[in-house]
Structure formats: C-alpha cells, structure tokens
Amino acid sequence: GYFVTYDHHMEEPGSLEIEFEPTTSRPNGGNRFVSGLTEFEYGTTAWWTTEVYLEGQKTLNDSTVFSGYRVENRFHILAGDHWINPVLYMEYENLSADKTLKEVVGFDGQEEGLDPNGLARLEIEHEVETRLILSSDFKGWNISENFIGEKNLGHEPWEFGYAIGISRPLGLAASPFHCNFCPENFRAGLELYGGLGTAEHFTLHDTSHYIAPVLAWSLPTGPTFRISPSFGLTNPAYRFVLRMGVSYEFPGFGPAVRRLFSGRGR
C-alpha cells in the first residue's frame, strides 16, 4: 500500500500485477512535471518477487521523454512469518532525466528538477540500488523500515536514504456481503522518507525529507487505487508531491502462459 516504502509481502507465486503510477510536482522556479512509471511485478516463487519498471516524464514548456527502466528483485530471508520479517532488495537502474522520485537518497533535491530535459538526457545513470527491508504485522497494523543504499556504477560514492511506513485497514472484519465501499477495502497509512547523505558525508544536514499520508482502495474483484500527497519537510525537498497509482492483478498468469506454450508444442 506504500509508494516509497516496501514491506515484506510478496506477489503471489505465478501471479502478475501491473501498476501505473503518475507523479507530479514543481521545483521552485521551475516547470511542473508529470512522470509516469509502469510496473510489472511477478511472483517467481513464494520467497522471490521480480519486477520491471518503464519510466517517462513530461515537463511543461519543455518536452516528453522516455527516462529509462529498472529491474528489481526482492528475496525473503526467512521462511514463514516472524515478529520482524527481513527482505533483501536489489535493483539495477538505467535512467536519464528521471523524475519519478521513486526513492530519495544522498542529497537528492528539487534543484535537480530544474535541468531542462535536453541537458538531463545527456547523462545516463547506471546505478545499483539495495535495500534492507524490515517489516512487521501486528493486529492489522503493518510497520516497515527500509535502509537504502544506492551506487552509481561510475566513480561516485554510495548514497544512503531511508523510508518508514505504517498502515492499517480501516476495518479488520470482512463483510459477509459483496460491497465496494466496506471499511476493509480501504487501507490508510503514513510514510516518512528522505536522504542520509553519502559514504563520505553521512548526514541529515542539507538533505530532503518528506511526510506523506497514503490511502488505498481495493475493489473485491477489480483494481486497486492509491493516492499520496507528500509534503517536503526541509528546504532541499519539493514543497509538494502528488503520487497516484492504479494496479490490477492477474492470478495464475505464469501457469496459464506455460500451459499455452506447452499446448502449442504438441
């Protein structure tokens, strides 16, 4: 249910979820932009989820660009559910002129949004992002903490960041009737995330930090809608970021594809 924070819940094995996440903001003295991130999440096994992201953005009074892709894998470290569930996260990023604000690390700030697309696209960033995800479920609540490390594969230091999320369904008891607006179909939460400087200068000073309420609405047999207004808490941060998302899950996608191709082979 979060946008920046990850919890320990993995995609169901063999299921495919497709999500589109538009994000909009405006740096001080710059043009408003709208970025779009399309996510394909597949449950490889019960302990391994893999994802591919495709990204683009439109900046007003500028241009529309394809900003790159990400390939992500998450791995459960321990089988079963525990008081604290650790997950390892590894992602490769090939990006330029990226404005999805999918994570905040190092000294990331709104001044990066001032660069025109023509200039920003000249620098293609090949990066590796890692996370240690610690997540707990207790009486309907989820509490998740992420420690983020990101490394440009060029000669640049590690950049660090964090993301913390807490959320809960509005209702814990499922209704015996089919309804779209039952409390258990809604989940509300709060995220806090930001940068922690670099390996050479690990600090909270001059870094961006945000607080963001999150609301998700899941239809019983349909899509899930999410929205999150983020508010910058420090000077380097964007003053306001609006994130939205709509996702749909295709259960049994993997087995269906395998049956399709095995049937053609006979």
Backbone hydrogen bonds, N-H to C=O, Kabsch-Sander energy under -0.5 kcal/mol:
donor,donor_aa,acceptor,acceptor_aa,energy
14,G,43,G,-3.4
15,S,12,E,-2.4
16,L,250,F,-1.9
17,E,41,E,-2.9
18,I,248,Y,-2.4
19,E,39,E,-2.3
20,F,246,V,-2.4
21,E,37,L,-2.9
23,T,35,S,-2.2
24,T,242,L,-2.2
25,S,33,F,-1.4
26,R,240,F,-0.5
30,G,27,P,-2.4
33,F,25,S,-2.4
34,V,58,K,-2.7
35,S,23,T,-3.1
36,G,56,G,-3.1
37,L,21,E,-1.6
38,T,54,L,-2.8
39,E,19,E,-3.2
39,E,37,L,-0.5
40,F,52,V,-2.6
41,E,17,E,-3.0
41,E,39,E,-0.6
42,Y,50,T,-3.1
43,G,12,E,-0.5
43,G,15,S,-2.2
44,T,42,Y,-1.3
44,T,48,W,-0.9
45,T,48,W,-2.1
48,W,45,T,-0.5
49,T,74,R,-2.0
50,T,42,Y,-2.3
51,E,72,E,-2.7
52,V,40,F,-1.9
53,Y,70,R,-2.6
54,L,38,T,-2.3
55,E,68,G,-2.4
56,G,36,G,-1.8
57,Q,65,V,-2.4
58,K,34,V,-2.7
59,T,63,S,-2.1
60,L,32,R,-2.7
62,D,59,T,-1.6
65,V,57,Q,-2.6
67,S,55,E,-1.3
67,S,65,V,-0.6
68,G,55,E,-1.1
69,Y,94,N,-1.9
70,R,53,Y,-1.8
71,V,92,Y,-2.3
72,E,51,E,-2.7
73,N,90,M,-2.6
74,R,49,T,-2.7
75,F,88,L,-2.8
76,H,47,W,-2.5
77,I,86,P,-1.9
78,L,86,P,-0.6
85,N,135,S,-2.9
87,V,133,I,-2.4
88,L,75,F,-2.6
89,Y,131,R,-1.9
90,M,73,N,-2.6
91,E,129,E,-2.3
92,Y,71,V,-2.6
93,E,127,E,-2.9
94,N,69,Y,-2.6
95,L,125,E,-2.2
96,S,67,S,-2.2
97,A,120,A,-0.7
106,G,160,F,-1.9
106,G,197,G,-0.6
108,D,105,V,-2.4
110,Q,236,P,-2.9
112,E,109,G,-1.5
113,G,110,Q,-1.4
114,L,111,E,-1.4
115,D,112,E,-0.8
119,L,116,P,-0.8
120,A,116,P,-2.7
121,R,117,N,-2.4
122,L,119,L,-1.3
123,E,120,A,-1.1
124,I,122,L,-0.7
125,E,95,L,-3.7
125,E,123,E,-0.6
126,H,124,I,-0.6
127,E,93,E,-2.2
127,E,125,E,-0.7
128,V,151,K,-2.4
129,E,91,E,-2.7
130,T,149,G,-3.3
131,R,89,Y,-1.8
132,L,147,F,-2.0
133,I,87,V,-2.8
133,I,131,R,-0.6
134,L,132,L,-0.5
134,L,145,E,-2.8
135,S,85,N,-1.5
136,S,143,I,-2.4
138,F,141,W,-2.5
141,W,138,F,-2.1
142,N,167,S,-2.6
143,I,136,S,-2.5
144,S,165,G,-2.8
145,E,134,L,-3.0
146,N,163,A,-2.9
147,F,132,L,-1.9
148,I,146,N,-0.5
148,I,161,G,-2.9
149,G,130,T,-2.7
150,E,159,E,-3.1
151,K,128,V,-2.9
153,L,126,H,-3.1
156,E,152,N,-0.7
156,E,154,G,-1.6
159,E,150,E,-3.0
160,F,197,G,-2.8
161,G,148,I,-2.0
162,Y,194,G,-2.3
163,A,146,N,-1.8
164,I,192,L,-2.7
165,G,144,S,-2.6
166,I,190,L,-2.0
167,S,142,N,-2.1
168,R,188,A,-2.3
170,L,183,P,-0.9
170,L,186,F,-2.5
171,G,183,P,-0.7
179,C,177,F,-0.6
185,N,182,C,-2.0
186,F,183,P,-1.8
187,R,216,A,-2.5
188,A,168,R,-2.3
189,G,214,V,-2.5
190,L,166,I,-2.4
191,E,212,A,-2.7
192,L,164,I,-2.6
193,Y,210,Y,-1.8
194,G,162,Y,-1.9
195,G,208,S,-2.0
196,L,160,F,-3.0
197,G,106,G,-1.3
198,T,201,H,-1.8
199,A,158,W,-2.1
203,T,196,L,-1.0
203,T,201,H,-0.7
207,T,204,L,-1.2
208,S,108,D,-0.5
210,Y,193,Y,-2.9
211,I,231,F,-1.8
212,A,191,E,-2.7
214,V,189,G,-2.4
215,L,227,I,-2.2
216,A,187,R,-2.8
217,W,225,F,-3.0
218,S,185,N,-2.9
219,L,217,W,-0.6
219,L,223,P,-2.3
222,G,219,L,-1.4
224,T,247,S,-2.2
225,F,217,W,-2.8
226,R,245,G,-2.8
227,I,215,L,-1.9
228,S,243,R,-2.7
230,S,228,S,-0.5
230,S,241,V,-3.9
231,F,211,I,-2.7
232,G,239,R,-1.6
233,L,209,H,-3.3
234,T,209,H,-0.7
237,A,234,T,-1.1
241,V,230,S,-2.3
242,L,24,T,-2.4
243,R,228,S,-2.6
243,R,241,V,-0.6
244,M,22,P,-2.2
245,G,226,R,-2.1
246,V,20,F,-1.9
247,S,224,T,-2.3
248,Y,18,I,-2.2
250,F,16,L,-3.7
253,F,250,F,-1.2
254,G,14,G,-3.1
256,A,252,G,-1.9
257,V,253,F,-2.2
258,R,254,G,-2.3
259,R,255,P,-2.4
260,L,256,A,-2.0
261,F,257,V,-2.3
262,S,258,R,-2.3
263,G,259,R,-2.1
264,R,260,L,-1.5
265,G,261,F,-1.3
266,R,263,G,-0.8
